[in-house]
Amino acid sequence: MIQPSPLTDITRYEVSVLPADDINRRYFTLYVEKTRRGKWVVTDGHGGYDRDGNWTPGLTSGIEYADVEDALALARRLAPNVTVNGHTATDAYHRTQAERQ
């Protein structure tokens, strides 16, 4: 009997200026996710982003990219300015990472 080989597929990337072990990372992280159509969207888990960085509520509301590198480039551009309760990801980085140095 032939055993099928396990398949591996990357379907999500995390993009953040905060390191993985930072307590605030989950709040200041963007996700580049593969859709069922094989395209890529940039989301924060609650809404999607268009090419200009405008956020729209709804998990399927982002602009779809055929190339993952284009979606990652947008997420990298937006990541430092992700804002939660008036604080940007860069603010959070300086607040939490200064304590480590």
C-alpha positions as CSV (number, residue, x, y, z in Angstrom):
1,M,0.0,0.0,0.0
2,I,1.3,3.4,-1.0
3,Q,1.6,5.9,1.9
4,P,0.8,9.5,0.9
5,S,3.4,12.1,1.6
6,P,2.4,15.0,4.0
7,L,1.9,18.3,2.2
8,T,3.1,21.6,3.6
9,D,1.7,24.9,2.5
10,I,2.5,28.4,3.9
11,T,-0.8,30.2,4.4
12,R,0.1,33.0,6.8
13,Y,3.0,35.3,7.7
14,E,3.2,37.6,10.7
15,V,4.7,41.1,10.3
16,S,5.5,43.2,13.4
17,V,8.3,45.6,14.6
18,L,8.0,43.8,18.0
19,P,10.0,40.7,18.7
20,A,8.2,37.4,19.1
21,D,8.5,37.4,22.9
22,D,7.2,40.9,23.4
23,I,4.0,41.0,25.5
24,N,2.4,43.5,23.1
25,R,3.3,41.8,19.9
26,R,-0.2,40.2,19.3
27,Y,-1.8,43.6,19.4
28,F,0.6,45.2,17.0
29,T,1.0,42.5,14.4
30,L,-0.3,42.4,10.8
31,Y,-0.9,39.1,9.0
32,V,-0.4,38.3,5.3
33,E,-2.8,35.5,4.7
34,K,-3.5,33.3,1.7
35,T,-7.1,33.3,0.5
36,R,-9.0,30.3,-0.8
37,R,-8.4,31.7,-4.3
38,G,-4.7,31.5,-3.8
39,K,-4.2,35.3,-3.5
40,W,-2.8,37.2,-0.5
41,V,-4.3,39.8,1.8
42,V,-3.0,42.0,4.6
43,T,-5.1,42.0,7.7
44,D,-4.9,42.7,11.4
45,G,-7.3,39.9,12.2
46,H,-10.3,42.3,12.2
47,G,-10.1,44.0,8.9
48,G,-8.1,44.3,5.7
49,Y,-5.9,47.0,4.2
50,D,-5.8,48.4,0.7
51,R,-2.7,49.6,-1.3
52,D,-2.8,53.0,0.4
53,G,-2.9,51.5,3.9
54,N,-6.6,52.3,4.5
55,W,-8.3,49.8,6.8
56,T,-11.7,48.4,6.2
57,P,-13.6,46.2,8.7
58,G,-14.2,42.6,7.8
59,L,-11.7,39.7,7.4
60,T,-12.2,39.5,3.6
61,S,-12.1,43.2,2.9
62,G,-8.4,43.6,2.0
63,I,-7.0,44.0,-1.5
64,E,-5.9,40.7,-2.9
65,Y,-2.4,40.4,-4.3
66,A,-1.3,37.6,-6.7
67,D,2.3,37.9,-5.4
68,V,3.0,37.3,-1.7
69,E,6.0,39.7,-1.9
70,D,3.7,42.6,-2.8
71,A,1.5,41.8,0.2
72,L,4.5,41.5,2.5
73,A,5.9,44.8,1.3
74,L,2.6,46.5,2.2
75,A,2.6,44.9,5.6
76,R,6.2,45.9,6.3
77,R,5.4,49.4,5.3
78,L,2.4,49.6,7.6
79,A,3.8,47.6,10.6
80,P,5.6,50.5,12.4
81,N,2.4,52.6,12.4
82,V,-0.2,50.0,13.5
83,T,-2.1,51.9,16.2
84,V,-3.8,50.5,19.3
85,N,-5.4,52.9,21.8
86,G,-3.5,55.8,20.4
87,H,-0.1,54.1,20.6
88,T,1.8,53.0,17.5
89,A,3.8,49.8,17.2
90,T,6.9,51.9,17.2
91,D,5.8,53.5,20.5
92,A,5.3,50.1,21.9
93,Y,8.7,49.0,20.7
94,H,10.5,51.9,22.3
95,R,8.6,51.4,25.5
96,T,9.2,47.7,25.9
97,Q,12.6,47.3,24.2
98,A,14.3,50.1,26.0
99,E,13.7,48.1,29.2
100,R,15.8,45.2,27.7
101,Q,18.8,47.3,26.9
